[in-house]
Every structure is written in structure tokens, then in C-alpha cells.
């Protein structure tokens, strides 16, 4: 039975992992995000305590 011969399947496994781990991440990371996040104002918002009218 030829499907039990590990020689061609092992090579396919190694080359497919080589593609997944080396080639694809570099192609994916080279894409540019069209909407870069903008930096908001760095000043803190003034928060006031809320005094509840307990009676």
C-alpha cells in the first residue's frame, strides 16, 4: 500500500510547515492597516465625586 510509505508524506509535511512558519507570516505582516489609530489627548478628564442625597 503506497499510502503507508512515509517518505513522500514526510517531505510534504515538512515543506508545508516551512511555508506556514516562514513564508506566510512575512507576507501577512507586510500588509498596511488602512486606518492607523490616532493618538488622543493625553490630558486626564476631570472627574467629580457624586454625592448621593442620602436622607
mmCIF entry with sequence, helices, sheets and N, C-alpha, C, O atoms, coordinates in Angstrom:
data_MODEL
# 
_entry.id   MODEL 
# 
_entity.id                         1 
_entity.type                       polymer 
_entity.pdbx_number_of_molecules   1 
# 
_entity_poly.entity_id                      1 
_entity_poly.type                           'polypeptide(L)' 
_entity_poly.nstd_linkage                   no 
_entity_poly.nstd_monomer                   no 
_entity_poly.pdbx_seq_one_letter_code       
;(UNK)(UNK)(UNK)(UNK)(UNK)(UNK)(UNK)(UNK)(UNK)(UNK)(UNK)(UNK)(UNK)(UNK)(UNK)(UNK)
(UNK)(UNK)(UNK)(UNK)(UNK)(UNK)(UNK)(UNK)(UNK)(UNK)(UNK)(UNK)(UNK)(UNK)(UNK)(UNK)
(UNK)(UNK)(UNK)(UNK)(UNK)(UNK)(UNK)(UNK)(UNK)(UNK)(UNK)(UNK)(UNK)(UNK)(UNK)(UNK)
(UNK)(UNK)(UNK)(UNK)(UNK)(UNK)(UNK)
;
_entity_poly.pdbx_seq_one_letter_code_can   XXXXXXXXXXXXXXXXXXXXXXXXXXXXXXXXXXXXXXXXXXXXXXXXXXXXXXX 
_entity_poly.pdbx_strand_id                 A 
# 
loop_
_entity_poly_seq.entity_id 
_entity_poly_seq.num 
_entity_poly_seq.mon_id 
_entity_poly_seq.hetero 
1 1  UNK n 
1 2  UNK n 
1 3  UNK n 
1 4  UNK n 
1 5  UNK n 
1 6  UNK n 
1 7  UNK n 
1 8  UNK n 
1 9  UNK n 
1 10 UNK n 
1 11 UNK n 
1 12 UNK n 
1 13 UNK n 
1 14 UNK n 
1 15 UNK n 
1 16 UNK n 
1 17 UNK n 
1 18 UNK n 
1 19 UNK n 
1 20 UNK n 
1 21 UNK n 
1 22 UNK n 
1 23 UNK n 
1 24 UNK n 
1 25 UNK n 
1 26 UNK n 
1 27 UNK n 
1 28 UNK n 
1 29 UNK n 
1 30 UNK n 
1 31 UNK n 
1 32 UNK n 
1 33 UNK n 
1 34 UNK n 
1 35 UNK n 
1 36 UNK n 
1 37 UNK n 
1 38 UNK n 
1 39 UNK n 
1 40 UNK n 
1 41 UNK n 
1 42 UNK n 
1 43 UNK n 
1 44 UNK n 
1 45 UNK n 
1 46 UNK n 
1 47 UNK n 
1 48 UNK n 
1 49 UNK n 
1 50 UNK n 
1 51 UNK n 
1 52 UNK n 
1 53 UNK n 
1 54 UNK n 
1 55 UNK n 
# 
_struct_asym.id          A 
_struct_asym.entity_id   1 
# 
loop_
_struct_conf.conf_type_id 
_struct_conf.id 
_struct_conf.pdbx_PDB_helix_id 
_struct_conf.beg_label_comp_id 
_struct_conf.beg_label_asym_id 
_struct_conf.beg_label_seq_id 
_struct_conf.pdbx_beg_PDB_ins_code 
_struct_conf.end_label_comp_id 
_struct_conf.end_label_asym_id 
_struct_conf.end_label_seq_id 
_struct_conf.pdbx_end_PDB_ins_code 
_struct_conf.beg_auth_comp_id 
_struct_conf.beg_auth_asym_id 
_struct_conf.beg_auth_seq_id 
_struct_conf.end_auth_comp_id 
_struct_conf.end_auth_asym_id 
_struct_conf.end_auth_seq_id 
_struct_conf.pdbx_PDB_helix_class 
_struct_conf.details 
_struct_conf.pdbx_PDB_helix_length 
HELX_P HELX_P1 AA1 UNK A 2  ? UNK A 4  ? UNK A 2  UNK A 4  5 ? 3  
HELX_P HELX_P2 AA2 UNK A 6  ? UNK A 18 ? UNK A 6  UNK A 18 1 ? 13 
HELX_P HELX_P3 AA3 UNK A 19 ? UNK A 23 ? UNK A 19 UNK A 23 3 ? 5  
HELX_P HELX_P4 AA4 UNK A 24 ? UNK A 29 ? UNK A 24 UNK A 29 1 ? 6  
# 
_struct_conf_type.id          HELX_P 
_struct_conf_type.criteria    ? 
_struct_conf_type.reference   ? 
# 
loop_
_atom_site.group_PDB 
_atom_site.id 
_atom_site.type_symbol 
_atom_site.label_atom_id 
_atom_site.label_alt_id 
_atom_site.label_comp_id 
_atom_site.label_asym_id 
_atom_site.label_entity_id 
_atom_site.label_seq_id 
_atom_site.pdbx_PDB_ins_code 
_atom_site.Cartn_x 
_atom_site.Cartn_y 
_atom_site.Cartn_z 
_atom_site.occupancy 
_atom_site.B_iso_or_equiv 
_atom_site.pdbx_formal_charge 
_atom_site.auth_seq_id 
_atom_site.auth_comp_id 
_atom_site.auth_asym_id 
_atom_site.auth_atom_id 
_atom_site.pdbx_PDB_model_num 
ATOM 1   N N  . UNK A 1 1  ? 0.838   -1.175 0.000  1.00 0.00 ? 1  UNK A N  1 
ATOM 2   C CA . UNK A 1 1  ? 0.000   0.000  0.000  1.00 0.00 ? 1  UNK A CA 1 
ATOM 3   C C  . UNK A 1 1  ? 0.891   1.250  0.000  1.00 0.00 ? 1  UNK A C  1 
ATOM 4   O O  . UNK A 1 1  ? 1.671   1.436  0.934  1.00 0.00 ? 1  UNK A O  1 
ATOM 5   N N  . UNK A 1 2  ? 0.798   2.083  -0.994 1.00 0.00 ? 2  UNK A N  1 
ATOM 6   C CA . UNK A 1 2  ? 1.705   3.222  -1.105 1.00 0.00 ? 2  UNK A CA 1 
ATOM 7   C C  . UNK A 1 2  ? 1.442   4.306  -0.064 1.00 0.00 ? 2  UNK A C  1 
ATOM 8   O O  . UNK A 1 2  ? 2.351   5.077  0.244  1.00 0.00 ? 2  UNK A O  1 
ATOM 9   N N  . UNK A 1 3  ? 0.246   4.393  0.484  1.00 0.00 ? 3  UNK A N  1 
ATOM 10  C CA . UNK A 1 3  ? -0.016  5.452  1.445  1.00 0.00 ? 3  UNK A CA 1 
ATOM 11  C C  . UNK A 1 3  ? 0.697   5.217  2.779  1.00 0.00 ? 3  UNK A C  1 
ATOM 12  O O  . UNK A 1 3  ? 0.770   6.128  3.603  1.00 0.00 ? 3  UNK A O  1 
ATOM 13  N N  . UNK A 1 4  ? 1.220   4.020  3.000  1.00 0.00 ? 4  UNK A N  1 
ATOM 14  C CA . UNK A 1 4  ? 1.950   3.755  4.229  1.00 0.00 ? 4  UNK A CA 1 
ATOM 15  C C  . UNK A 1 4  ? 3.431   4.083  4.120  1.00 0.00 ? 4  UNK A C  1 
ATOM 16  O O  . UNK A 1 4  ? 4.155   4.001  5.112  1.00 0.00 ? 4  UNK A O  1 
ATOM 17  N N  . UNK A 1 5  ? 3.889   4.449  2.944  1.00 0.00 ? 5  UNK A N  1 
ATOM 18  C CA . UNK A 1 5  ? 5.280   4.839  2.761  1.00 0.00 ? 5  UNK A CA 1 
ATOM 19  C C  . UNK A 1 5  ? 5.440   6.275  3.282  1.00 0.00 ? 5  UNK A C  1 
ATOM 20  O O  . UNK A 1 5  ? 4.848   7.196  2.721  1.00 0.00 ? 5  UNK A O  1 
ATOM 21  N N  . UNK A 1 6  ? 6.232   6.479  4.347  1.00 0.00 ? 6  UNK A N  1 
ATOM 22  C CA . UNK A 1 6  ? 6.311   7.815  4.949  1.00 0.00 ? 6  UNK A CA 1 
ATOM 23  C C  . UNK A 1 6  ? 7.194   8.803  4.191  1.00 0.00 ? 6  UNK A C  1 
ATOM 24  O O  . UNK A 1 6  ? 7.165   9.997  4.490  1.00 0.00 ? 6  UNK A O  1 
ATOM 25  N N  . UNK A 1 7  ? 7.965   8.346  3.235  1.00 0.00 ? 7  UNK A N  1 
ATOM 26  C CA . UNK A 1 7  ? 8.932   9.236  2.587  1.00 0.00 ? 7  UNK A CA 1 
ATOM 27  C C  . UNK A 1 7  ? 8.272   10.424 1.879  1.00 0.00 ? 7  UNK A C  1 
ATOM 28  O O  . UNK A 1 7  ? 8.666   11.554 2.168  1.00 0.00 ? 7  UNK A O  1 
ATOM 29  N N  . UNK A 1 8  ? 7.309   10.260 0.983  1.00 0.00 ? 8  UNK A N  1 
ATOM 30  C CA . UNK A 1 8  ? 6.764   11.459 0.334  1.00 0.00 ? 8  UNK A CA 1 
ATOM 31  C C  . UNK A 1 8  ? 5.888   12.295 1.275  1.00 0.00 ? 8  UNK A C  1 
ATOM 32  O O  . UNK A 1 8  ? 5.852   13.520 1.157  1.00 0.00 ? 8  UNK A O  1 
ATOM 33  N N  . UNK A 1 9  ? 5.184   11.646 2.203  1.00 0.00 ? 9  UNK A N  1 
ATOM 34  C CA . UNK A 1 9  ? 4.305   12.390 3.098  1.00 0.00 ? 9  UNK A CA 1 
ATOM 35  C C  . UNK A 1 9  ? 5.084   13.200 4.115  1.00 0.00 ? 9  UNK A C  1 
ATOM 36  O O  . UNK A 1 9  ? 4.654   14.285 4.507  1.00 0.00 ? 9  UNK A O  1 
ATOM 37  N N  . UNK A 1 10 ? 6.214   12.689 4.541  1.00 0.00 ? 10 UNK A N  1 
ATOM 38  C CA . UNK A 1 10 ? 7.045   13.455 5.480  1.00 0.00 ? 10 UNK A CA 1 
ATOM 39  C C  . UNK A 1 10 ? 7.602   14.696 4.807  1.00 0.00 ? 10 UNK A C  1 
ATOM 40  O O  . UNK A 1 10 ? 7.665   15.759 5.424  1.00 0.00 ? 10 UNK A O  1 
ATOM 41  N N  . UNK A 1 11 ? 8.004   14.577 3.554  1.00 0.00 ? 11 UNK A N  1 
ATOM 42  C CA . UNK A 1 11 ? 8.508   15.743 2.815  1.00 0.00 ? 11 UNK A CA 1 
ATOM 43  C C  . UNK A 1 11 ? 7.402   16.778 2.627  1.00 0.00 ? 11 UNK A C  1 
ATOM 44  O O  . UNK A 1 11 ? 7.648   17.979 2.748  1.00 0.00 ? 11 UNK A O  1 
ATOM 45  N N  . UNK A 1 12 ? 6.188   16.321 2.334  1.00 0.00 ? 12 UNK A N  1 
ATOM 46  C CA . UNK A 1 12 ? 5.058   17.240 2.184  1.00 0.00 ? 12 UNK A CA 1 
ATOM 47  C C  . UNK A 1 12 ? 4.777   17.937 3.511  1.00 0.00 ? 12 UNK A C  1 
ATOM 48  O O  . UNK A 1 12 ? 4.503   19.136 3.536  1.00 0.00 ? 12 UNK A O  1 
ATOM 49  N N  . UNK A 1 13 ? 4.844   17.201 4.601  1.00 0.00 ? 13 UNK A N  1 
ATOM 50  C CA . UNK A 1 13 ? 4.630   17.785 5.919  1.00 0.00 ? 13 UNK A CA 1 
ATOM 51  C C  . UNK A 1 13 ? 5.679   18.845 6.234  1.00 0.00 ? 13 UNK A C  1 
ATOM 52  O O  . UNK A 1 13 ? 5.344   19.931 6.706  1.00 0.00 ? 13 UNK A O  1 
ATOM 53  N N  . UNK A 1 14 ? 6.920   18.541 5.980  1.00 0.00 ? 14 UNK A N  1 
ATOM 54  C CA . UNK A 1 14 ? 8.000   19.485 6.286  1.00 0.00 ? 14 UNK A CA 1 
ATOM 55  C C  . UNK A 1 14 ? 7.880   20.738 5.423  1.00 0.00 ? 14 UNK A C  1 
ATOM 56  O O  . UNK A 1 14 ? 8.026   21.847 5.936  1.00 0.00 ? 14 UNK A O  1 
ATOM 57  N N  . UNK A 1 15 ? 7.619   20.589 4.133  1.00 0.00 ? 15 UNK A N  1 
ATOM 58  C CA . UNK A 1 15 ? 7.515   21.760 3.262  1.00 0.00 ? 15 UNK A CA 1 
ATOM 59  C C  . UNK A 1 15 ? 6.279   22.596 3.581  1.00 0.00 ? 15 UNK A C  1 
ATOM 60  O O  . UNK A 1 15 ? 6.322   23.823 3.490  1.00 0.00 ? 15 UNK A O  1 
ATOM 61  N N  . UNK A 1 16 ? 5.190   21.950 3.950  1.00 0.00 ? 16 UNK A N  1 
ATOM 62  C CA . UNK A 1 16 ? 4.002   22.726 4.301  1.00 0.00 ? 16 UNK A CA 1 
ATOM 63  C C  . UNK A 1 16 ? 4.237   23.522 5.586  1.00 0.00 ? 16 UNK A C  1 
ATOM 64  O O  . UNK A 1 16 ? 3.803   24.671 5.678  1.00 0.00 ? 16 UNK A O  1 
ATOM 65  N N  . UNK A 1 17 ? 4.916   22.935 6.582  1.00 0.00 ? 17 UNK A N  1 
ATOM 66  C CA . UNK A 1 17 ? 5.238   23.690 7.791  1.00 0.00 ? 17 UNK A CA 1 
ATOM 67  C C  . UNK A 1 17 ? 6.246   24.785 7.498  1.00 0.00 ? 17 UNK A C  1 
ATOM 68  O O  . UNK A 1 17 ? 6.199   25.847 8.119  1.00 0.00 ? 17 UNK A O  1 
ATOM 69  N N  . UNK A 1 18 ? 7.137   24.552 6.584  1.00 0.00 ? 18 UNK A N  1 
ATOM 70  C CA . UNK A 1 18 ? 8.082   25.593 6.186  1.00 0.00 ? 18 UNK A CA 1 
ATOM 71  C C  . UNK A 1 18 ? 7.333   26.785 5.594  1.00 0.00 ? 18 UNK A C  1 
ATOM 72  O O  . UNK A 1 18 ? 7.653   27.935 5.896  1.00 0.00 ? 18 UNK A O  1 
ATOM 73  N N  . UNK A 1 19 ? 6.349   26.515 4.762  1.00 0.00 ? 19 UNK A N  1 
ATOM 74  C CA . UNK A 1 19 ? 5.541   27.593 4.183  1.00 0.00 ? 19 UNK A CA 1 
ATOM 75  C C  . UNK A 1 19 ? 4.766   28.311 5.278  1.00 0.00 ? 19 UNK A C  1 
ATOM 76  O O  . UNK A 1 19 ? 4.747   29.541 5.312  1.00 0.00 ? 19 UNK A O  1 
ATOM 77  N N  . UNK A 1 20 ? 4.126   27.566 6.173  1.00 0.00 ? 20 UNK A N  1 
ATOM 78  C CA . UNK A 1 20 ? 3.320   28.178 7.218  1.00 0.00 ? 20 UNK A CA 1 
ATOM 79  C C  . UNK A 1 20 ? 4.142   29.001 8.202  1.00 0.00 ? 20 UNK A C  1 
ATOM 80  O O  . UNK A 1 20 ? 3.666   30.026 8.690  1.00 0.00 ? 20 UNK A O  1 
ATOM 81  N N  . UNK A 1 21 ? 5.356   28.578 8.502  1.00 0.00 ? 21 UNK A N  1 
ATOM 82  C CA . UNK A 1 21 ? 6.141   29.241 9.534  1.00 0.00 ? 21 UNK A CA 1 
ATOM 83  C C  . UNK A 1 21 ? 7.101   30.296 9.012  1.00 0.00 ? 21 UNK A C  1 
ATOM 84  O O  . UNK A 1 21 ? 7.527   31.159 9.780  1.00 0.00 ? 21 UNK A O  1 
ATOM 85  N N  . UNK A 1 22 ? 7.457   30.260 7.735  1.00 0.00 ? 22 UNK A N  1 
ATOM 86  C CA . UNK A 1 22 ? 8.448   31.201 7.225  1.00 0.00 ? 22 UNK A CA 1 
ATOM 87  C C  . UNK A 1 22 ? 7.857   32.154 6.199  1.00 0.00 ? 22 UNK A C  1 
ATOM 88  O O  . UNK A 1 22 ? 8.032   33.367 6.314  1.00 0.00 ? 22 UNK A O  1 
ATOM 89  N N  . UNK A 1 23 ? 7.180   31.643 5.228  1.00 0.00 ? 23 UNK A N  1 
ATOM 90  C CA . UNK A 1 23 ? 6.752   32.477 4.105  1.00 0.00 ? 23 UNK A CA 1 
ATOM 91  C C  . UNK A 1 23 ? 5.474   33.247 4.422  1.00 0.00 ? 23 UNK A C  1 
ATOM 92  O O  . UNK A 1 23 ? 5.416   34.454 4.189  1.00 0.00 ? 23 UNK A O  1 
ATOM 93  N N  . UNK A 1 24 ? 4.462   32.584 4.943  1.00 0.00 ? 24 UNK A N  1 
ATOM 94  C CA . UNK A 1 24 ? 3.178   33.245 5.178  1.00 0.00 ? 24 UNK A CA 1 
ATOM 95  C C  . UNK A 1 24 ? 3.227   34.361 6.223  1.00 0.00 ? 24 UNK A C  1 
ATOM 96  O O  . UNK A 1 24 ? 2.629   35.410 5.983  1.00 0.00 ? 24 UNK A O  1 
ATOM 97  N N  . UNK A 1 25 ? 3.898   34.204 7.363  1.00 0.00 ? 25 UNK A N  1 
ATOM 98  C CA . UNK A 1 25 ? 3.924   35.327 8.320  1.00 0.00 ? 25 UNK A CA 1 
ATOM 99  C C  . UNK A 1 25 ? 4.566   36.584 7.753  1.00 0.00 ? 25 UNK A C  1 
ATOM 100 O O  . UNK A 1 25 ? 4.114   37.686 8.063  1.00 0.00 ? 25 UNK A O  1 
ATOM 101 N N  . UNK A 1 26 ? 5.594   36.455 6.941  1.00 0.00 ? 26 UNK A N  1 
ATOM 102 C CA . UNK A 1 26 ? 6.215   37.650 6.365  1.00 0.00 ? 26 UNK A CA 1 
ATOM 103 C C  . UNK A 1 26 ? 5.269   38.332 5.390  1.00 0.00 ? 26 UNK A C  1 
ATOM 104 O O  . UNK A 1 26 ? 5.241   39.561 5.322  1.00 0.00 ? 26 UNK A O  1 
ATOM 105 N N  . UNK A 1 27 ? 4.496   37.563 4.636  1.00 0.00 ? 27 UNK A N  1 
ATOM 106 C CA . UNK A 1 27 ? 3.538   38.163 3.715  1.00 0.00 ? 27 UNK A CA 1 
ATOM 107 C C  . UNK A 1 27 ? 2.386   38.832 4.460  1.00 0.00 ? 27 UNK A C  1 
ATOM 108 O O  . UNK A 1 27 ? 1.915   39.893 4.051  1.00 0.00 ? 27 UNK A O  1 
ATOM 109 N N  . UNK A 1 28 ? 1.937   38.222 5.540  1.00 0.00 ? 28 UNK A N  1 
ATOM 110 C CA . UNK A 1 28 ? 0.833   38.794 6.299  1.00 0.00 ? 28 UNK A CA 1 
ATOM 111 C C  . UNK A 1 28 ? 1.285   40.060 7.032  1.00 0.00 ? 28 UNK A C  1 
ATOM 112 O O  . UNK A 1 28 ? 0.542   41.041 7.080  1.00 0.00 ? 28 UNK A O  1 
ATOM 113 N N  . UNK A 1 29 ? 2.471   40.051 7.594  1.00 0.00 ? 29 UNK A N  1 
ATOM 114 C CA . UNK A 1 29 ? 2.935   41.201 8.363  1.00 0.00 ? 29 UNK A CA 1 
ATOM 115 C C  . UNK A 1 29 ? 3.313   42.389 7.488  1.00 0.00 ? 29 UNK A C  1 
ATOM 116 O O  . UNK A 1 29 ? 3.464   43.494 8.008  1.00 0.00 ? 29 UNK A O  1 
ATOM 117 N N  . UNK A 1 30 ? 3.469   42.206 6.197  1.00 0.00 ? 30 UNK A N  1 
ATOM 118 C CA . UNK A 1 30 ? 3.806   43.310 5.307  1.00 0.00 ? 30 UNK A CA 1 
ATOM 119 C C  . UNK A 1 30 ? 2.599   44.139 4.904  1.00 0.00 ? 30 UNK A C  1 
ATOM 120 O O  . UNK A 1 30 ? 2.760   45.189 4.282  1.00 0.00 ? 30 UNK A O  1 
ATOM 121 N N  . UNK A 1 31 ? 1.396   43.696 5.241  1.00 0.00 ? 31 UNK A N  1 
ATOM 122 C CA . UNK A 1 31 ? 0.206   44.464 4.907  1.00 0.00 ? 31 UNK A CA 1 
ATOM 123 C C  . UNK A 1 31 ? 0.128   45.714 5.775  1.00 0.00 ? 31 UNK A C  1 
ATOM 124 O O  . UNK A 1 31 ? 0.528   45.705 6.939  1.00 0.00 ? 31 UNK A O  1 
ATOM 125 N N  . UNK A 1 32 ? -0.389  46.778 5.194  1.00 0.00 ? 32 UNK A N  1 
ATOM 126 C CA . UNK A 1 32 ? -0.530  48.040 5.907  1.00 0.00 ? 32 UNK A CA 1 
ATOM 127 C C  . UNK A 1 32 ? -1.986  48.179 6.340  1.00 0.00 ? 32 UNK A C  1 
ATOM 128 O O  . UNK A 1 32 ? -2.907  47.937 5.560  1.00 0.00 ? 32 UNK A O  1 
ATOM 129 N N  . UNK A 1 33 ? -2.172  48.567 7.578  1.00 0.00 ? 33 UNK A N  1 
ATOM 130 C CA . UNK A 1 33 ? -3.517  48.785 8.090  1.00 0.00 ? 33 UNK A CA 1 
ATOM 131 C C  . UNK A 1 33 ? -4.018  50.112 7.518  1.00 0.00 ? 33 UNK A C  1 
ATOM 132 O O  . UNK A 1 33 ? -3.343  51.129 7.680  1.00 0.00 ? 33 UNK A O  1 
ATOM 133 N N  . UNK A 1 34 ? -5.179  50.137 6.854  1.00 0.00 ? 34 UNK A N  1 
ATOM 134 C CA . UNK A 1 34 ? -5.628  51.380 6.228  1.00 0.00 ? 34 UNK A CA 1 
ATOM 135 C C  . UNK A 1 34 ? -6.007  52.469 7.230  1.00 0.00 ? 34 UNK A C  1 
ATOM 136 O O  . UNK A 1 34 ? -5.858  53.653 6.929  1.00 0.00 ? 34 UNK A O  1 
ATOM 137 N N  . UNK A 1 35 ? -6.485  52.103 8.391  1.00 0.00 ? 35 UNK A N  1 
ATOM 138 C CA . UNK A 1 35 ? -6.880  53.093 9.395  1.00 0.00 ? 35 UNK A CA 1 
ATOM 139 C C  . UNK A 1 35 ? -5.968  52.971 10.604 1.00 0.00 ? 35 UNK A C  1 
ATOM 140 O O  . UNK A 1 35 ? -6.235  52.197 11.523 1.00 0.00 ? 35 UNK A O  1 
ATOM 141 N N  . UNK A 1 36 ? -4.896  53.739 10.594 1.00 0.00 ? 36 UNK A N  1 
ATOM 142 C CA . UNK A 1 36 ? -3.988  53.725 11.732 1.00 0.00 ? 36 UNK A CA 1 
ATOM 143 C C  . UNK A 1 36 ? -4.668  54.410 12.914 1.00 0.00 ? 36 UNK A C  1 
ATOM 144 O O  . UNK A 1 36 ? -5.365  55.408 12.727 1.00 0.00 ? 36 UNK A O  1 
ATOM 145 N N  . UNK A 1 37 ? -4.480  53.897 14.112 1.00 0.00 ? 37 UNK A N  1 
ATOM 146 C CA . UNK A 1 37 ? -5.112  54.538 15.267 1.00 0.00 ? 37 UNK A CA 1 
ATOM 147 C C  . UNK A 1 37 ? -4.480  55.902 15.543 1.00 0.00 ? 37 UNK A C  1 
ATOM 148 O O  . UNK A 1 37 ? -3.262  56.060 15.462 1.00 0.00 ? 37 UNK A O  1 
ATOM 149 N N  . UNK A 1 38 ? -5.311  56.868 15.864 1.00 0.00 ? 38 UNK A N  1 
ATOM 150 C CA . UNK A 1 38 ? -4.802  58.205 16.164 1.00 0.00 ? 38 UNK A CA 1 
ATOM 151 C C  . UNK A 1 38 ? -4.579  58.336 17.665 1.00 0.00 ? 38 UNK A C  1 
ATOM 152 O O  . UNK A 1 38 ? -5.256  57.693 18.467 1.00 0.00 ? 38 UNK A O  1 
ATOM 153 N N  . UNK A 1 39 ? -3.637  59.162 18.020 1.00 0.00 ? 39 UNK A N  1 
ATOM 154 C CA . UNK A 1 39 ? -3.328  59.379 19.425 1.00 0.00 ? 39 UNK A CA 1 
ATOM 155 C C  . UNK A 1 39 ? -4.291  60.441 19.956 1.00 0.00 ? 39 UNK A C  1 
ATOM 156 O O  . UNK A 1 39 ? -4.387  61.543 19.415 1.00 0.00 ? 39 UNK A O  1 
ATOM 157 N N  . UNK A 1 40 ? -4.994  60.088 21.015 1.00 0.00 ? 40 UNK A N  1 
ATOM 158 C CA . UNK A 1 40 ? -5.926  61.022 21.613 1.00 0.00 ? 40 UNK A CA 1 
ATOM 159 C C  . UNK A 1 40 ? -5.199  61.951 22.574 1.00 0.00 ? 40 UNK A C  1 
ATOM 160 O O  . UNK A 1 40 ? -4.018  61.761 22.866 1.00 0.00 ? 40 UNK A O  1 
ATOM 161 N N  . UNK A 1 41 ? -5.908  62.945 23.055 1.00 0.00 ? 41 UNK A N  1 
ATOM 162 C CA . UNK A 1 41 ? -5.310  63.872 24.006 1.00 0.00 ? 41 UNK A CA 1 
ATOM 163 C C  . UNK A 1 41 ? -4.834  63.113 25.235 1.00 0.00 ? 41 UNK A C  1 
ATOM 164 O O  . UNK A 1 41 ? -5.496  62.193 25.716 1.00 0.00 ? 41 UNK A O  1 
ATOM 165 N N  . UNK A 1 42 ? -3.684  63.516 25.724 1.00 0.00 ? 42 UNK A N  1 
ATOM 166 C CA . UNK A 1 42 ? -3.114  62.803 26.860 1.00 0.00 ? 42 UNK A CA 1 
ATOM 167 C C  . UNK A 1 42 ? -3.554  63.385 28.197 1.00 0.00 ? 42 UNK A C  1 
ATOM 168 O O  . UNK A 1 42 ? -3.218  62.833 29.244 1.00 0.00 ? 42 UNK A O  1 
ATOM 169 N N  . UNK A 1 43 ? -4.304  64.495 28.183 1.00 0.00 ? 43 UNK A N  1 
ATOM 170 C CA . UNK A 1 43 ? -4.739  65.069 29.458 1.00 0.00 ? 43 UNK A CA 1 
ATOM 171 C C  . UNK A 1 43 ? -5.853  64.231 30.064 1.00 0.00 ? 43 UNK A C  1 
ATOM 172 O O  . UNK A 1 43 ? -6.683  63.658 29.359 1.00 0.00 ? 43 UNK A O  1 
ATOM 173 N N  . UNK A 1 44 ? -5.846  64.176 31.372 1.00 0.00 ? 44 UNK A N  1 
ATOM 174 C CA . UNK A 1 44 ? -6.856  63.372 32.056 1.00 0.00 ? 44 UNK A CA 1 
ATOM 175 C C  . UNK A 1 44 ? -8.168  64.141 32.118 1.00 0.00 ? 44 UNK A C  1 
ATOM 176 O O  . UNK A 1 44 ? -8.188  65.369 32.208 1.00 0.00 ? 44 UNK A O  1 
ATOM 177 N N  . UNK A 1 45 ? -9.231  63.409 32.069 1.00 0.00 ? 45 UNK A N  1 
ATOM 178 C CA . UNK A 1 45 ? -10.538 64.029 32.218 1.00 0.00 ? 45 UNK A CA 1 
ATOM 179 C C  . UNK A 1 45 ? -10.789 64.297 33.696 1.00 0.00 ? 45 UNK A C  1 
ATOM 180 O O  . UNK A 1 45 ? -10.433 63.499 34.564 1.00 0.00 ? 45 UNK A O  1 
ATOM 181 N N  . UNK A 1 46 ? -11.406 65.433 33.953 1.00 0.00 ? 46 UNK A N  1 
ATOM 182 C CA . UNK A 1 46 ? -11.699 65.775 35.339 1.00 0.00 ? 46 UNK A CA 1 
ATOM 183 C C  . UNK A 1 46 ? -12.940 65.009 35.783 1.00 0.00 ? 46 UNK A C  1 
ATOM 184 O O  . UNK A 1 46 ? -14.007 65.104 35.177 1.00 0.00 ? 46 UNK A O  1 
ATOM 185 N N  . UNK A 1 47 ? -12.770 64.276 36.821 1.00 0.00 ? 47 UNK A N  1 
ATOM 186 C CA . UNK A 1 47 ? -13.908 63.525 37.367 1.00 0.00 ? 47 UNK A CA 1 
ATOM 187 C C  . UNK A 1 47 ? -14.280 64.125 38.710 1.00 0.00 ? 47 UNK A C  1 
ATOM 188 O O  . UNK A 1 47 ? -13.415 64.458 39.520 1.00 0.00 ? 47 UNK A O  1 
ATOM 189 N N  . UNK A 1 48 ? -15.547 64.255 38.926 1.00 0.00 ? 48 UNK A N  1 
ATOM 190 C CA . UNK A 1 48 ? -16.037 64.791 40.189 1.00 0.00 ? 48 UNK A CA 1 
ATOM 191 C C  . UNK A 1 48 ? -16.789 63.695 40.929 1.00 0.00 ? 48 UNK A C  1 
ATOM 192 O O  . UNK A 1 48 ? -17.455 62.851 40.329 1.00 0.00 ? 48 UNK A O  1 
ATOM 193 N N  . UNK A 1 49 ? -16.665 63.734 42.239 1.00 0.00 ? 49 UNK A N  1 
ATOM 194 C CA . UNK A 1 49 ? -17.375 62.734 43.016 1.00 0.00 ? 49 UNK A CA 1 
ATOM 195 C C  . UNK A 1 49 ? -18.869 63.062 43.025 1.00 0.00 ? 49 UNK A C  1 
ATOM 196 O O  . UNK A 1 49 ? -19.267 64.224 42.949 1.00 0.00 ? 49 UNK A O  1 
ATOM 197 N N  . UNK A 1 50 ? -19.651 62.052 43.115 1.00 0.00 ? 50 UNK A N  1 
ATOM 198 C CA . UNK A 1 50 ? -21.092 62.220 43.089 1.00 0.00 ? 50 UNK A CA 1 
ATOM 199 C C  . UNK A 1 50 ? -21.613 62.002 44.500 1.00 0.00 ? 50 UNK A C  1 
ATOM 200 O O  . UNK A 1 50 ? -21.558 60.896 45.038 1.00 0.00 ? 50 UNK A O  1 
ATOM 201 N N  . UNK A 1 51 ? -22.114 63.063 45.077 1.00 0.00 ? 51 UNK A N  1 
ATOM 202 C CA . UNK A 1 51 ? -22.659 62.968 46.428 1.00 0.00 ? 51 UNK A CA 1 
ATOM 203 C C  . UNK A 1 51 ? -24.123 62.589 46.344 1.00 0.00 ? 51 UNK A C  1 
ATOM 204 O O  . UNK A 1 51 ? -24.950 63.349 45.841 1.00 0.00 ? 51 UNK A O  1 
ATOM 205 N N  . UNK A 1 52 ? -24.430 61.411 46.839 1.00 0.00 ? 52 UNK A N  1 
ATOM 206 C CA . UNK A 1 52 ? -25.802 60.953 46.798 1.00 0.00 ? 52 UNK A CA 1 
ATOM 207 C C  . UNK A 1 52 ? -26.589 61.601 47.933 1.00 0.00 ? 52 UNK A C  1 
ATOM 208 O O  . UNK A 1 52 ? -26.083 61.709 49.050 1.00 0.00 ? 52 UNK A O  1 
ATOM 209 N N  . UNK A 1 53 ? -27.787 62.021 47.669 1.00 0.00 ? 53 UNK A N  1 
ATOM 210 C CA . UNK A 1 53 ? -28.584 62.666 48.726 1.00 0.00 ? 53 UNK A CA 1 
ATOM 211 C C  . UNK A 1 53 ? -29.220 61.630 49.675 1.00 0.00 ? 53 UNK A C  1 
ATOM 212 O O  . UNK A 1 53 ? -30.425 61.385 49.621 1.00 0.00 ? 53 UNK A O  1 
ATOM 213 N N  . UNK A 1 54 ? -28.401 61.038 50.531 1.00 0.00 ? 54 UNK A N  1 
ATOM 214 C CA . UNK A 1 54 ? -28.940 60.054 51.474 1.00 0.00 ? 54 UNK A CA 1 
ATOM 215 C C  . UNK A 1 54 ? -29.691 60.795 52.567 1.00 0.00 ? 54 UNK A C  1 
ATOM 216 O O  . UNK A 1 54 ? -29.166 61.772 53.101 1.00 0.00 ? 54 UNK A O  1 
ATOM 217 N N  . UNK A 1 55 ? -30.889 60.375 52.919 1.00 0.00 ? 55 UNK A N  1 
ATOM 218 C CA . UNK A 1 55 ? -31.658 61.061 53.950 1.00 0.00 ? 55 UNK A CA 1 
ATOM 219 C C  . UNK A 1 55 ? -32.084 60.125 55.024 1.00 0.00 ? 55 UNK A C  1 
ATOM 220 O O  . UNK A 1 55 ? -32.744 60.539 55.977 1.00 0.00 ? 55 UNK A O  1 
# 
